[in-house]
Amino acid sequence: MYGHQIYQYPIKKRVEFLNSELRKGQHNSLEELAADIFIDIEDLKEELRKDGYFFVPDLNQFVRIEMGQAG
Protein backbone atom coordinates (compact mmCIF):
# COMPACT_ATOMS: atom_id res chain seq x y z
CA MET A 1 0.00 0.00 0.00
CA TYR A 2 1.30 3.43 -0.91
CA GLY A 3 0.49 7.01 0.08
CA HIS A 4 -2.43 7.64 -2.22
CA GLN A 5 -3.94 4.25 -1.36
CA ILE A 6 -3.65 4.56 2.42
CA TYR A 7 -5.90 7.63 2.44
CA GLN A 8 -8.74 5.62 0.88
CA TYR A 9 -9.11 3.51 4.03
CA PRO A 10 -10.84 4.43 7.29
CA ILE A 11 -8.52 5.73 9.99
CA LYS A 12 -8.68 2.56 12.09
CA LYS A 13 -7.60 0.49 9.08
CA ARG A 14 -4.70 2.91 8.41
CA VAL A 15 -3.49 2.61 12.00
CA GLU A 16 -3.71 -1.18 11.85
CA PHE A 17 -1.66 -1.20 8.64
CA LEU A 18 1.00 1.19 9.96
CA ASN A 19 1.34 -0.62 13.30
CA SER A 20 1.54 -3.97 11.52
CA GLU A 21 4.30 -2.71 9.24
CA LEU A 22 6.22 -1.28 12.19
CA ARG A 23 5.91 -4.56 14.13
CA LYS A 24 7.43 -6.50 11.25
CA GLY A 25 10.75 -4.80 12.01
CA GLN A 26 11.60 -3.98 8.41
CA HIS A 27 11.54 -0.26 9.24
CA ASN A 28 13.50 1.20 12.12
CA SER A 29 11.21 4.17 12.53
CA LEU A 30 7.91 5.68 11.47
CA GLU A 31 9.83 8.17 9.35
CA GLU A 32 11.54 5.34 7.47
CA LEU A 33 8.21 3.60 6.85
CA ALA A 34 6.60 6.86 5.70
CA ALA A 35 9.41 7.49 3.22
CA ASP A 36 9.10 3.93 1.95
CA ILE A 37 5.37 4.21 1.24
CA PHE A 38 5.50 7.83 0.07
CA ILE A 39 3.40 9.56 2.72
CA ASP A 40 4.00 12.84 4.49
CA ILE A 41 4.42 11.83 8.11
CA GLU A 42 3.35 15.14 9.62
CA ASP A 43 0.13 15.21 7.60
CA LEU A 44 -0.58 11.62 8.60
CA LYS A 45 0.09 12.27 12.30
CA GLU A 46 -2.14 15.33 12.25
CA GLU A 47 -4.99 13.46 10.61
CA LEU A 48 -4.72 10.51 13.02
CA ARG A 49 -4.55 12.88 16.01
CA LYS A 50 -8.02 14.15 15.10
CA ASP A 51 -9.35 10.66 15.81
CA GLY A 52 -7.36 10.25 19.01
CA TYR A 53 -4.35 8.30 17.66
CA PHE A 54 -0.89 9.37 18.73
CA PHE A 55 2.48 7.95 17.81
CA VAL A 56 4.45 6.69 20.83
CA PRO A 57 8.14 6.44 19.86
CA ASP A 58 9.02 4.14 22.77
CA LEU A 59 6.47 1.64 21.49
CA ASN A 60 7.07 2.47 17.81
CA GLN A 61 3.28 2.26 17.42
CA PHE A 62 0.21 4.43 17.15
CA VAL A 63 -2.09 4.20 20.16
CA ARG A 64 -5.56 5.59 20.69
CA ILE A 65 -5.96 7.89 23.66
CA GLU A 66 -9.46 8.96 24.56
CA MET A 67 -9.79 12.41 25.98
CA GLY A 68 -10.98 11.44 29.46
CA GLN A 69 -8.06 9.04 29.86
CA ALA A 70 -5.04 11.26 29.25
CA GLY A 71 -3.53 12.24 32.47
Sequence and secondary structure as in RCSB ss.txt:
>XXXX:A:sequence
MYGHQIYQYPIKKRVEFLNSELRKGQHNSLEELAADIFIDIEDLKEELRKDGYFFVPDLNQFVRIEMGQAG
>XXXX:A:secstr
  HHHHTTS HHHHHHHHHHHHHHTS SSHHHHHHHHT  HHHHHHHHHTTTEEEETTTTEEEE  TTT  
